Amino acid sequence: MMFSHTFAGLVIGSIFIQTTLAGYVLSEDFTKDAFFGNFTPFTEDDPTNGFVKYLDYTDAIKQGLMASVSNFAGANYMGVDNTSQPTTGRPSMRITSTKTYNKGLFIADIAHMPVGCGTWPAFWLIGPNWPAGGEVDILEGVNLQSSNQMTVHTNAGCEISNTGMTGTVNTTNCDVNAPNQAKNAGCAVLSKSTNNFGAGFNSIGGGVYATEWTSDAISIWFFPRSGIPSDITSLAPNPSGWGMPLAKFAGSCNIDQHFQNMNMVFDTTFCGQWAGADHVWAASNCSSMTSTCNAHVQLMPSAFTEAYWLVNGVRVYQQGQAGTRKRGVSADW
């Protein structure tokens, strides 16, 4: 298996320097062996009713679903069981950041994401007392979906406009109980590109998802492996130079009110309320193989050899002026 990665570059040396420039300052660096230690495994029943069994770190390592960074030259591996025919859910992983956030710039370098019929992978932010604390789905889709769907979920009182982004706005009311929208549809934006999700994403070695959360908007960009901006790799990200985002959630919505104390989450579930919904499964090419999503996930373990994450790392930046920045001499990020 071959992968390229820029996030986990070799740091030859580092020094601390003072900077008085306004902009984003590195707050957390979850790369290499700092990644899993800053996330906690989720082992409860899947809230979306997926056909899945989430494992803790001990069992994930025993079953080969989680690999140390040395096994993957700097990337963090999170896989799923692809050998058994489980009766109570296919073993998988879901991890949640130990720290919560209020605003920031979240930059995730991902080399490979789970794909395949029955899969429902996601990288997202979620607040407490859902949906009161908000939810931001940065990278998400199901089955053989070829383009990323970015979605925001809130309680009542948050709507977005359909301007300022390159993606297609499917729904504009973020309330999970919005009238004239499907239950829990939220504000959904579909990318027009096929290189930022699923098989297309993996074929180019993945890339970087950058999410900026301010009081004015929540914006999401994607940069393919060959087009990551130099300001990101030099640890001095400047969203004002990145052009129009894939998705921009802004409009008649008090961002500070609807999005609070959010955690980062990576997970892979199966079927459930989206991937396994009868109309979704029937509309996919997957339905020609098995009549139901759960049957496919239970009986076809070999279908999940590509259902794994390779995460080079996540970096979180916060707005700041005078302060101390750790700057490393790095060939990559």
Number of C-alpha atoms within 10 A of each C-alpha: 3 5 14 17 23 22 28 23 18 14 13 9 9 11 9 10 10 10 13 10 11 11 15 19 24 20 15 15 15 19 23 22 16 15 20 23 10 16 19 16 21 18 15 11 12 17 8 13 14 24 25 26 23 24 22 18 18 10 13 21 14 10 15 13 20 25 18 17 21 11 11 18 15 23 30 26 22 26 26 28 23 19 14 13 17 16 13 10 19 24 23 26 27 24 24 20 19 14 13 16 18 15 23 19 25 19 23 22 28 27 28 27 26 27 28 21 25 31 28 25 26 23 19 21 24 25 22 15 8 13 20 18 20 24 25 25 21 22 22 20 22 28 25 19 20 20 22 27 26 27 25 30 27 28 19 16 14 24 22 20 17 19 14 15 20 19 22 16 22 15 20 24 27 29 24 20 17 21 9 8 16 11 11 16 19 27 26 22 24 19 21 15 15 14 22 25 25 28 21 16 24 21 13 17 20 29 28 25 21 24 24 20 22 16 14 13 18 21 23 25 21 26 17 19 19 10 10 18 17 13 14 18 16 15 20 15 21 14 20 7 9 14 11 16 19 22 28 25 31 21 16 13 21 15 20 15 14 20 28 19 15 21 20 22 20 20 23 27 29 32 28 20 13 20 25 24 14 15 10 17 23 16 11 15 11 19 17 11 12 15 13 18 27 21 16 20 27 19 15 15 17 13 17 20 15 18 25 23 24 25 28 29 26 23 20 21 21 19 14 15 13 12 12 14 15 13 16 16 14 18 14 16 20
